[in-house]
């Protein structure tokens, strides 16, 4: 905890202004060119067809979720900037732009100069459970009202059995996870008279970490395709999300962009040694080192470190301190 506090609390020199949230470069790549509602996807044989192995269409799933839930976040920022679902598409855009959704085996051209998302990518498989699973939960919860057509999620050519493609299909395999996402999107939880942002963050983060907890062991074998530093970073990041989640950290547009500036802008390769990775800023090296140290400490304590952190974050004053550590990093 001392390492975390020292590393995540650099001096805050500058802070982005509110108008930064409207700059074009804060949105994921191609954001203006993806589907905005369900009927923007192809409709065939009375079915809305969504290909989640195409960057544009998976990003479109996120945009549909953001647009459909915008009415609940009008009090938290203009142009839907206060919507806490922004963390998901922004992460997806970062993964795409840094090459993390491409085929790491080079066995296909997927992800190299095209919009294909590789099923061989550890990042893309993990992200499926933070894209399609939330989307199906939202459909079942009634976020989109009466859907005119049945929704069909296309399967990949490989590893078809590692994914599910409808709420019924997913609920039969992972009922608790589907219930978590459905609970987040339940309309009754977000009526204007009872909406509480911290409650929404609690629901969202519970579902988020549940998705990662389920997907992490399932795609452990995919890490072997990655250079060791990148594989270690992936696991470090997955562990770090548990600590971030406990603070109810807000994943709105501006806050997420501030934080993501300190994530690596390319895949880590053999020869990258923390905290001296060439081309990375001191802050980026420090964040990667912190995530690595946090993961190792949590492993050595058998998960006790996370449990202690979660206990410390169980009250709003505790969460406020935790968020301050992360926000200081994001605004430095």
C-alpha positions as CSV (number, residue, x, y, z in Angstrom):
1,X,0.0,0.0,0.0
2,X,2.9,2.3,0.7
3,X,4.4,1.6,-2.7
4,X,1.0,2.3,-4.3
5,X,0.6,5.6,-2.4
6,X,4.0,6.9,-3.2
7,X,3.9,5.9,-6.9
8,X,0.4,7.0,-7.7
9,X,0.6,10.4,-6.0
10,X,2.9,12.6,-8.2
11,X,2.5,16.4,-7.9
12,X,-0.4,17.7,-9.9
13,X,0.9,20.5,-12.2
14,X,-2.0,20.9,-14.5
15,X,-5.6,19.9,-15.0
16,X,-7.6,19.6,-18.1
17,X,-10.4,22.1,-18.5
18,X,-14.0,21.2,-18.9
19,X,-13.9,22.1,-22.6
20,X,-11.3,19.4,-23.2
21,X,-14.0,16.8,-22.9
22,X,-15.4,18.1,-26.3
23,X,-12.2,17.8,-28.2
24,X,-12.4,15.3,-31.1
25,X,-9.2,13.5,-30.0
26,X,-10.8,12.4,-26.8
27,X,-13.1,10.0,-28.6
28,X,-12.1,6.5,-29.8
29,X,-10.9,6.2,-33.4
30,X,-13.7,6.2,-35.9
31,X,-16.3,7.2,-33.3
32,X,-18.2,9.3,-35.7
33,X,-18.4,6.5,-38.2
34,X,-19.9,3.7,-36.2
35,X,-23.6,2.6,-35.6
36,X,-25.5,4.9,-33.2
37,X,-28.6,2.8,-32.7
38,X,-29.6,-0.8,-33.2
39,X,-31.1,-0.2,-36.6
40,X,-27.8,1.2,-38.0
41,X,-26.5,-2.4,-37.9
42,X,-27.4,-4.7,-40.9
43,X,-30.8,-6.2,-40.8
44,X,-31.3,-9.6,-42.5
45,X,-34.2,-12.0,-42.3
46,X,-35.8,-10.0,-39.5
47,X,-32.6,-10.1,-37.5
48,X,-30.2,-7.3,-36.5
49,X,-26.7,-8.7,-37.4
50,X,-23.8,-7.7,-35.3
51,X,-20.2,-8.8,-36.0
52,X,-18.2,-8.3,-32.8
53,X,-15.0,-9.3,-34.6
54,X,-15.0,-6.0,-36.5
55,X,-13.7,-3.0,-34.7
56,X,-16.3,-0.7,-36.1
57,X,-19.2,-2.9,-35.1
58,X,-18.0,-3.7,-31.6
59,X,-17.3,0.0,-31.1
60,X,-20.9,0.6,-32.4
61,X,-22.2,-1.7,-29.6
62,X,-20.6,0.7,-27.1
63,X,-22.0,3.8,-28.8
64,X,-25.5,2.3,-28.8
65,X,-25.2,1.6,-25.0
66,X,-23.9,5.2,-24.4
67,X,-26.7,6.8,-26.5
68,X,-29.4,4.7,-24.9
69,X,-28.3,5.5,-21.4
70,X,-27.5,9.2,-22.0
71,X,-30.7,10.4,-20.4
72,X,-29.6,9.2,-17.0
73,X,-26.4,11.2,-17.0
74,X,-27.6,14.6,-18.1
75,X,-26.8,16.1,-14.7
76,X,-23.2,15.0,-14.9
77,X,-21.8,16.7,-18.0
78,X,-22.8,18.0,-21.4
79,X,-22.9,15.9,-24.5
80,X,-23.1,12.7,-22.4
81,X,-19.6,13.2,-21.1
82,X,-20.6,12.2,-17.6
83,X,-21.8,8.7,-18.6
84,X,-19.7,6.2,-16.7
85,X,-19.8,3.7,-19.6
86,X,-17.2,5.8,-21.4
87,X,-14.4,3.7,-19.9
88,X,-15.4,0.7,-22.0
89,X,-15.2,2.2,-25.6
90,X,-12.2,4.2,-24.6
91,X,-10.3,1.1,-23.5
92,X,-11.4,-0.6,-26.7
93,X,-10.1,2.3,-28.8
94,X,-6.8,2.3,-27.0
95,X,-6.5,-1.5,-27.5
96,X,-7.1,-1.1,-31.3
97,X,-4.8,1.9,-31.8
98,X,-1.9,0.2,-29.9
99,X,-2.2,-3.0,-31.9
100,X,-3.5,-5.1,-29.1
101,X,-6.5,-6.4,-31.1
102,X,-4.4,-7.7,-34.0
103,X,-3.4,-11.4,-34.5
104,X,-0.3,-11.8,-32.4
105,X,0.7,-15.0,-34.2
106,X,0.9,-13.3,-37.6
107,X,-1.0,-16.3,-38.9
108,X,-3.7,-14.0,-40.4
109,X,-3.8,-10.3,-41.5
110,X,-6.4,-9.5,-38.9
111,X,-5.7,-6.2,-37.3
112,X,-3.0,-5.1,-39.7
113,X,-4.3,-2.2,-41.7
114,X,-7.9,-3.4,-41.4
115,X,-10.8,-3.4,-38.9
116,X,-10.7,-7.1,-38.1
117,X,-10.4,-8.0,-34.4
118,X,-8.5,-11.2,-34.0
119,X,-9.9,-14.1,-31.9
120,X,-6.3,-15.0,-31.2
121,X,-5.7,-11.7,-29.3
122,X,-5.9,-12.1,-25.6
123,X,-7.0,-8.5,-25.3
124,X,-9.9,-8.9,-27.8
125,X,-11.2,-12.1,-26.2
126,X,-11.1,-10.4,-22.7
127,X,-12.8,-7.4,-24.2
128,X,-15.7,-9.5,-25.6
129,X,-16.8,-10.1,-22.0
130,X,-16.8,-6.3,-21.5
131,X,-18.7,-5.5,-24.7
132,X,-21.1,-8.2,-25.9
133,X,-22.0,-9.4,-22.4
134,X,-23.0,-5.9,-21.1
135,X,-24.9,-5.3,-24.4
136,X,-26.9,-8.5,-24.0
137,X,-27.6,-7.6,-20.4
138,X,-28.9,-4.2,-21.5
139,X,-31.2,-5.8,-24.1
140,X,-32.7,-8.1,-21.5
141,X,-33.0,-5.3,-19.0
142,X,-35.1,-3.3,-21.5
143,X,-32.6,-0.4,-22.0
144,X,-33.6,-0.3,-25.7
145,X,-37.3,-0.7,-25.1
146,X,-39.2,-3.1,-27.4
147,X,-36.6,-4.3,-29.9
148,X,-38.2,-4.7,-33.3
149,X,-36.0,-7.5,-34.5
150,X,-34.1,-10.4,-32.9
151,X,-30.4,-9.6,-32.4
152,X,-27.9,-12.1,-33.8
153,X,-24.3,-12.0,-32.6
154,X,-21.9,-13.5,-35.1
155,X,-19.4,-16.1,-33.9
156,X,-15.7,-16.2,-34.8
157,X,-14.2,-18.8,-37.0
158,X,-12.1,-20.1,-34.1
159,X,-12.8,-20.8,-30.5
160,X,-16.6,-20.6,-31.0
161,X,-17.3,-22.4,-27.8
162,X,-15.4,-19.8,-25.7
163,X,-18.2,-17.2,-26.3
164,X,-21.9,-17.0,-26.0
165,X,-24.2,-15.2,-28.4
166,X,-27.6,-14.4,-26.8
167,X,-28.9,-13.6,-23.3
168,X,-30.4,-17.0,-23.0
169,X,-27.2,-18.7,-24.2
170,X,-25.0,-16.7,-21.9
171,X,-27.3,-17.0,-18.9
172,X,-27.2,-20.8,-19.2
173,X,-23.4,-20.7,-19.0
174,X,-22.7,-17.7,-16.8
175,X,-25.9,-16.8,-15.0
176,X,-24.3,-14.7,-12.2
177,X,-22.3,-12.6,-14.6
178,X,-25.3,-11.9,-16.8
179,X,-27.4,-11.0,-13.8
180,X,-24.7,-8.5,-12.7
181,X,-24.9,-6.7,-16.0
182,X,-28.6,-6.9,-16.2
183,X,-28.8,-5.4,-12.7
184,X,-26.7,-2.5,-13.9
185,X,-29.0,-1.7,-16.8
186,X,-32.3,-2.3,-15.0
187,X,-34.4,0.7,-15.9
188,X,-35.9,0.9,-12.4
189,X,-32.4,1.5,-11.0
190,X,-31.9,4.6,-13.1
191,X,-35.2,6.6,-12.9
192,X,-34.6,10.3,-12.6
193,X,-36.1,10.4,-9.1
194,X,-33.9,7.7,-7.5
195,X,-30.7,7.8,-9.6
196,X,-27.5,7.9,-7.4
197,X,-24.2,8.0,-9.2
198,X,-22.3,6.1,-6.6
199,X,-24.9,3.3,-6.7
200,X,-24.5,3.2,-10.5
201,X,-20.7,3.0,-10.1
202,X,-21.1,0.2,-7.6
203,X,-23.2,-1.8,-10.0
204,X,-21.0,-1.1,-13.0
205,X,-17.7,-2.0,-11.2
206,X,-19.2,-5.2,-9.8
207,X,-20.2,-6.3,-13.2
208,X,-16.9,-5.2,-14.7
209,X,-14.7,-7.2,-12.3
210,X,-17.0,-10.2,-12.7
211,X,-16.4,-10.1,-16.4
212,X,-12.7,-10.1,-16.0
213,X,-12.7,-12.8,-13.3
214,X,-14.6,-15.1,-15.6
215,X,-12.6,-14.4,-18.7
216,X,-9.1,-14.4,-17.2
217,X,-8.7,-18.1,-16.7
218,X,-10.6,-18.9,-19.9
219,X,-8.1,-17.1,-22.1
220,X,-4.9,-17.9,-20.1
221,X,-3.6,-19.9,-23.0
222,X,-3.8,-16.9,-25.3
223,X,-1.1,-15.1,-23.3
224,X,1.5,-17.5,-24.7
225,X,1.2,-15.7,-28.1
226,X,2.3,-12.4,-26.5
227,X,5.9,-11.2,-25.7
228,X,6.5,-11.9,-22.0
229,X,6.5,-8.2,-21.0
230,X,3.1,-7.7,-22.7
231,X,1.7,-10.9,-21.2
232,X,2.8,-9.7,-17.8
233,X,1.3,-6.3,-18.4
234,X,-2.0,-7.8,-19.4
235,X,-2.2,-9.8,-16.1
236,X,-1.0,-6.8,-14.1
237,X,-3.7,-4.6,-15.7
238,X,-6.4,-7.2,-14.9
239,X,-5.3,-7.3,-11.3
240,X,-5.1,-3.5,-11.1
241,X,-8.7,-3.1,-12.2
242,X,-9.8,-4.9,-9.0
243,X,-8.1,-2.2,-7.0
244,X,-9.5,0.7,-9.1
245,X,-13.0,-0.8,-8.9
246,X,-13.0,-0.8,-5.1
247,X,-12.7,3.0,-5.1
248,X,-15.8,3.4,-7.4
249,X,-13.5,5.4,-9.7
250,X,-15.6,7.4,-12.2
251,X,-15.1,6.2,-15.8
252,X,-16.7,9.3,-17.4
253,X,-15.2,10.7,-20.6
254,X,-12.7,13.2,-19.3
255,X,-11.5,11.2,-16.2
256,X,-10.9,8.1,-18.3
257,X,-9.0,10.0,-20.9
258,X,-6.8,11.6,-18.3
259,X,-6.0,8.2,-16.8
260,X,-5.5,6.4,-20.2
261,X,-2.8,8.9,-21.1
262,X,-0.5,7.0,-18.8
263,X,-1.1,3.6,-20.4
264,X,1.5,2.2,-22.9
265,X,1.0,3.5,-26.5
266,X,2.3,0.3,-28.1
267,X,2.6,-3.4,-27.3
268,X,5.4,-4.2,-24.9
269,X,8.2,-6.3,-26.6
270,X,11.1,-8.5,-25.5
271,X,13.8,-6.3,-24.1
272,X,11.3,-3.8,-22.5
273,X,12.5,-3.6,-18.9
274,X,10.6,-1.6,-16.2
275,X,10.9,1.2,-15.4
276,X,13.3,2.0,-18.2
277,X,11.2,1.4,-21.4
278,X,12.5,3.5,-24.2
279,X,10.0,5.9,-25.7
280,X,7.7,5.8,-22.7
281,X,7.3,8.8,-20.5
282,X,8.4,8.6,-16.8
283,X,4.8,8.5,-15.8
284,X,4.0,5.6,-18.1
285,X,7.0,3.7,-16.8
286,X,5.9,4.5,-13.3
287,X,2.4,3.3,-13.8
288,X,3.6,0.0,-15.4
289,X,6.0,-0.5,-12.5
290,X,3.2,0.2,-10.0
291,X,0.8,-2.3,-11.6
292,X,3.5,-4.9,-11.7
293,X,4.5,-4.4,-8.0
294,X,0.8,-4.4,-7.0
295,X,0.2,-7.6,-8.8
296,X,3.2,-9.3,-7.3
297,X,2.4,-8.1,-3.8
298,X,-1.2,-9.4,-4.1
299,X,0.0,-12.8,-5.3
300,X,2.6,-13.1,-2.5
301,X,-0.1,-12.4,0.1
302,X,-2.5,-14.8,-1.5
303,X,-5.0,-12.0,-2.3
304,X,-4.8,-10.5,1.2
305,X,-3.6,-7.1,-0.1
306,X,-6.7,-6.8,-2.3
307,X,-9.0,-7.8,0.6
308,X,-7.4,-5.2,2.9
309,X,-7.7,-2.5,0.1
310,X,-11.4,-3.4,-0.4
311,X,-12.0,-3.2,3.3
312,X,-10.4,0.2,3.4
313,X,-12.6,1.3,0.4
314,X,-15.8,0.0,2.0
315,X,-16.8,3.5,3.2
316,X,-17.1,6.7,1.2
317,X,-14.3,8.5,3.0
318,X,-12.0,5.6,2.2
319,X,-13.1,5.5,-1.4
320,X,-12.5,9.3,-1.6
321,X,-8.9,8.8,-0.6
322,X,-8.5,5.9,-3.1
323,X,-9.9,8.0,-5.9
324,X,-7.7,10.9,-5.0
325,X,-4.6,8.8,-5.5
326,X,-5.7,7.8,-8.9
327,X,-6.9,11.3,-9.9
328,X,-3.6,12.8,-8.9
329,X,-1.9,10.4,-11.2
330,X,-4.3,11.2,-14.0
331,X,-3.9,15.0,-13.7
332,X,-0.1,15.1,-13.3
